[in-house]
Amino acid sequence: MDKFQSLSTNRLLFDLASRLGSLEGYLYAEQKVDKSYLPNWIDNIDHEFKSLSAEVRNEIQSDYLALLKSGICSTRLTATRIQIRQNSTR
């Protein structure tokens, strides 16, 4: 069983929000960013988002994608990764 499936919705939302906040804070110090960590970090965040119920995902999807895009764009990762994520959340 996926460890995220056993957590409550409130816990999943808290974990997702804290990881997104951490990513945003990490990216704020752009000169010190080790970009090699980011693809895996973003993949983990995306996995957590997908662990939420469809109802919750639909409610927060636009904000989630906006944060994800800003994180990906600020690190100059390819636009393809953004498109893949948008398609995977539908």
C-alpha positions in Angstrom: 0.0 0.0 0.0 1.2 3.5 -0.9 2.1 5.3 2.3 0.0 8.3 1.1 -3.2 6.2 0.8 -3.3 5.6 4.5 -3.2 9.2 5.5 -6.2 11.5 6.1 -7.1 14.2 3.6 -6.1 16.9 6.1 -2.7 15.3 6.6 -2.2 14.9 2.8 -3.0 18.6 2.3 -0.7 19.7 5.1 2.2 17.6 3.7 1.6 18.8 0.2 1.4 22.5 1.3 4.6 22.2 3.4 6.5 20.6 0.5 5.3 23.2 -1.9 6.3 25.9 0.6 9.7 24.4 1.1 10.2 24.3 -2.7 9.2 27.9 -3.0 11.6 28.9 -0.2 14.4 26.9 -1.7 13.9 28.5 -5.1 13.9 31.9 -3.6 17.6 31.7 -3.0 18.2 31.1 -6.7 22.0 31.4 -6.6 22.3 28.6 -4.0 19.9 26.2 -5.8 21.3 22.8 -6.7 19.0 22.0 -9.6 19.9 18.3 -9.6 17.4 17.8 -6.6 14.5 19.5 -8.3 13.1 16.9 -10.7 12.8 14.3 -8.0 11.4 16.9 -5.5 8.8 17.9 -8.1 7.9 14.3 -8.9 7.4 13.6 -5.2 5.2 16.6 -4.8 3.2 15.6 -7.9 2.8 12.1 -6.5 1.4 13.6 -3.2 -1.0 15.7 -5.2 -2.2 12.7 -7.1 -2.8 10.9 -3.8 -5.5 13.4 -2.9 -9.2 12.6 -3.7 -10.5 13.8 -7.1 -12.7 16.3 -5.3 -9.8 17.9 -3.5 -7.5 17.8 -6.5 -10.2 19.5 -8.6 -10.7 22.2 -6.0 -7.0 23.1 -5.7 -5.7 22.1 -9.1 -5.4 25.7 -10.6 -3.4 26.9 -7.6 -1.3 23.8 -7.5 -0.4 24.1 -11.2 0.4 27.8 -10.8 2.9 27.0 -8.0 4.3 24.0 -9.9 4.8 26.1 -13.1 6.5 28.9 -11.2 8.9 26.3 -9.6 9.6 24.7 -12.8 10.0 27.9 -14.8 12.2 29.5 -12.2 14.6 26.6 -12.5 14.5 26.7 -16.3 13.4 23.1 -16.6 11.7 22.3 -19.8 8.1 23.3 -20.6 7.5 19.7 -21.4 7.5 18.8 -17.7 4.8 21.4 -17.2 2.7 19.9 -20.0 3.2 16.4 -18.7 1.9 17.4 -15.2 -1.1 19.3 -16.6 -2.1 16.2 -18.6 -1.5 13.9 -15.6 -3.8 15.9 -13.3 -6.8 15.6 -15.6 
